[in-house]
Amino acid sequence: VASDQALLLATRYLHVPGFEGPCRVRYELPRGWRAHHPSGARRLAENAWEYRSFPALLDTPVVAGAFESRVRAAGAVRFHFLFLDRAVGFERRADAFCDEVMKGAEEARAVFGAYPFEDYTFILSCSPKASWGLEHATSTTCGLGPEVFVDEQAWFDGVRVCVHELFHAWNGCRLRPAPVGRPDLLAGAFPDALWVTEGFTRYYELLLCARAGLMPLEAFFGNVVNYHRQLTALPAYR
């Protein structure tokens, strides 16, 4: 929460063990603040929503206050790009960044045949403190870094993390290994099955970027080989 904006996450809310829902939340905002709410919940009134379960509430970040948005459409599905802040080159390249991410999004849709949501929200920050990259069923928070619009490697890394988190909308949020589907909200859960949700998604983030023309094939194979080398150098790989 800042003086002019807030990113609201239910992980900060009081959790009642054993309570599954449905549950309702009314967001009380300062005068003049607007809010953006991802899809996946039922709107009851202005700034009031019903979630089918407490885990569904945990999976829904809400942005309120000051932010800039861009909208793209792929058929009937709308993609919202919410920028919480700006970086050098924003005015010149923000729209092009959204267009690049959409190329990867369309390649992801081609893999599965359809988008699994009514609309999707990218919550983006250029702050060096925002080292984010967290998937949700209908949204994601991604940290792009302060050089995303002026450095080509930072640009590609930003596009790639967006494509990675979007792919989780299928792999991890809907196609889910059984241990991942039963999280322990009190003690935490780090099941071995995360190699399926993260490992497969890392491969596809590279593959989709190559198919979309965002990286050359040589770079795709180089990334896959180096990623494998990096993993096998770690003792935990065994």
Disulfide bonds with the S-S distance in Angstrom:
none
